[in-house]
Each structure stands twice: as structure tokens, then as C-alpha cells.
Amino acid sequence: MTLALELKDLRKSFGPAKIIQGVNLQIEKGERHAIIGPNGAGKSTLFNLISGRFFPSSGEVKLNGEVISGKRPFEINRMGLSRSFQVSNIFTNMTVRENVRCGVLYSMGYGMSFWRNIGNLKEVSQKTAQILDEVGLLDKANLPAASLPYADQRTLEIAITIAGGAEVILLDEPTAGMSHSETDRAVALIEKASQGKTLLIVEHDMGVVFGMADRISVLVYGEIIATGTPEEIRGDAKVREAYLGEDAQALEGVA
Ligand SMILES: Nc1ncnc2c1ncn2[C@@H]1O[C@H](COP(=O)(O)OP(=O)(O)OP(=O)(O)O)[C@@H](O)[C@H]1O
């Protein structure tokens, strides 16, 4: 088994508040893994620990076998992990094309030095156009990103995350605030774009989670109470208990 990500006894406290309390998780290369859990369970904090935004209080995170905990977000990104945010992280004053182009340039090692190696720009333009086409934003490429409707801005955020070329992708609530049809489009995009890559996704929409994930982990009060296939998770008594109420119905409702 080749592991893309490994979390070992990961812990994070803010003052006296223990938010992540000893998380162990192994995610295989190419796996689509979803993290679910009630509000405030620590899902975003876990993402922040993996992507380097927060340093763990103890424990470690490994990316492709190498310890990344303690490294800065840009270093972790260079090592092949890219994440999207709950709140869109796009450059609103640039066009849609320029936004994706930034991700492509970054993935090709140009950083923000757009003026260097002009000879390779054709490759950059082609790759940018290919991604825009894949995500269905080619016809909006020249519009300012700020002018896009909300769902398209979220799609652009996903496109930029993918454009970075990382093999391990973390998506934080990619369909939040979307209608049914927008969610369906976003899921199709994520499935297409994450082919052959490792995907870790935090998502509240149980239809999305149970339809897309190979395995699911359930985080409650900073602890993983269950990890398994969608079938195993649906039948797990502890999970059903943690999801009493509305979300339990959602668990039942998913095919
Ligand atoms: N920087 C911080 N300082 C102090 N407390 C924090 C900080 N970040 C998060 N927390 C607390 O950690 C807990 C978990 O928050 P987190 O956002 O990780 O949960 P979540 O599972 O992502 O929730 P949601 O599903 O609502 O997005 C919350 O009680 C939150 O107030």
C-alpha cells in the first residue's frame, strides 16, 4: 500500500481547548477520502494542520512518506499538496484566465515571476486553456473573476487548485452554498479533475460524500470515531448516534 498522506497521533490545542485529539489516518495514493462530522468537530482545523497553516501541538503529518508537519504552506505546496478554501481565494481584480494562469505558472516553477522564460508561455497558455475548457469556464475566460456568479467563483477556486498540478488535493466544502444543479456540475468537475490524484474532501452534502468517496472518516470532537467505505459508515452505530437528527436522515437518504 502506497500512502499519499499519513496522520500520526495528531493533536492541536488552542489554549486549554483540545480541538484535535489524537487523529490517526492513512490515505492511499489515488484514494478519494471524505471527512465528515458535525459543526465544530475540527474538520477545518485538520485541513489547516495538513496544509501547514497551523503547526500541530504534537504528532505528525507525512506526505508521500516525508514529514511535512512544521513546514510552511508554500513548502508543502511545492511538495505536491494543494488545497482550496471554504471562502473563495481567487484574485477578484484579475480575469478568470489570469487566475488559472497563475496556478499553471506556479506549477511550472515560475512562481510569480511572470516575465521570465517567455519562450515557454505557449505551453502555459495551452495548459490554461485546457483547464478552463475542462471546468467549463472557457467562454468566461476574459471576464473579471469578481463578475462571476458565486458558483462559478467556487468552480474557479477548484480550477486554480487543480492548475497547481499537485498530486494530493484538499477541498474544503467545495459545494457549499450551491444549488442542486450547481452541485452536480461541481461534483462532475471534481471527479474528472481528480482522476489519478489523491483527494481529501471536507463536505457537508451527504449525497456528494457518499457518491464520490472511496472511504469516509467521521470526526467528532476532534477524534475520528470511524473510517470505512460508504457502506460501512452508513451501517456504523456510533456514526448514526453522532448524527442524530437531520443529518441522520441525510445518511439514510443517500444511495
Ligand atoms: N484559531 C483558533 N483559535 C481558537 N479556537 C479555534 C481556532 N480555530 C478553530 N477553533 C475552534 O476549534 C473548533 C473546531 O473548529 P473547526 O472550524 O475546525 O470545525 P469544523 O468541523 O470545520 O466546523 P464547520 O463544519 O462548522 O466548518 C471550534 O470550536 C472553533 O471555535
PDBQT file of the ligand as one rigid body, heavy atoms in Angstrom, charges set to zero:
ROOT
HETATM    1  N1  LIG A 301      -7.551  29.776  15.682  1.00  0.00    +0.000 N 
HETATM    2  C1  LIG A 301      -8.413  29.283  16.586  1.00  0.00    +0.000 A 
HETATM    3  N2  LIG A 301      -8.373  29.662  17.883  1.00  0.00    +0.000 NA
HETATM    4  C2  LIG A 301      -9.227  29.153  18.795  1.00  0.00    +0.000 A 
HETATM    5  N3  LIG A 301     -10.177  28.260  18.519  1.00  0.00    +0.000 NA
HETATM    6  C3  LIG A 301     -10.280  27.831  17.256  1.00  0.00    +0.000 A 
HETATM    7  C4  LIG A 301      -9.409  28.326  16.216  1.00  0.00    +0.000 A 
HETATM    8  N4  LIG A 301      -9.754  27.707  15.055  1.00  0.00    +0.000 NA
HETATM    9  C5  LIG A 301     -10.786  26.896  15.358  1.00  0.00    +0.000 A 
HETATM   10  N5  LIG A 301     -11.095  26.968  16.658  1.00  0.00    +0.000 N 
HETATM   11  C6  LIG A 301     -12.168  26.214  17.349  1.00  0.00    +0.000 C 
HETATM   12  O1  LIG A 301     -11.996  24.849  17.017  1.00  0.00    +0.000 OA
HETATM   13  C7  LIG A 301     -13.255  24.205  16.909  1.00  0.00    +0.000 C 
HETATM   14  C8  LIG A 301     -13.326  23.446  15.609  1.00  0.00    +0.000 C 
HETATM   15  O2  LIG A 301     -13.413  24.374  14.538  1.00  0.00    +0.000 OA
HETATM   16  P1  LIG A 301     -13.341  23.920  13.022  1.00  0.00    +0.000 P 
HETATM   17  O3  LIG A 301     -13.589  25.137  12.194  1.00  0.00    +0.000 OA
HETATM   18  O4  LIG A 301     -12.092  23.170  12.767  1.00  0.00    +0.000 OA
HETATM   19  O5  LIG A 301     -14.583  22.933  12.942  1.00  0.00    +0.000 OA
HETATM   20  P2  LIG A 301     -15.308  22.342  11.657  1.00  0.00    +0.000 P 
HETATM   21  O6  LIG A 301     -15.545  20.906  11.913  1.00  0.00    +0.000 OA
HETATM   22  O7  LIG A 301     -14.549  22.696  10.419  1.00  0.00    +0.000 OA
HETATM   23  O8  LIG A 301     -16.682  23.125  11.680  1.00  0.00    +0.000 OA
HETATM   24  P3  LIG A 301     -17.677  23.517  10.470  1.00  0.00    +0.000 P 
HETATM   25  O9  LIG A 301     -18.260  22.236   9.977  1.00  0.00    +0.000 OA
HETATM   26  O10 LIG A 301     -18.706  24.379  11.154  1.00  0.00    +0.000 OA
HETATM   27  O11 LIG A 301     -16.872  24.261   9.431  1.00  0.00    +0.000 OA
HETATM   28  C9  LIG A 301     -14.317  25.285  17.081  1.00  0.00    +0.000 C 
HETATM   29  O12 LIG A 301     -14.815  25.224  18.382  1.00  0.00    +0.000 OA
HETATM   30  C10 LIG A 301     -13.549  26.561  16.838  1.00  0.00    +0.000 C 
HETATM   31  O13 LIG A 301     -14.108  27.620  17.576  1.00  0.00    +0.000 OA
ENDROOT
TORSDOF 0
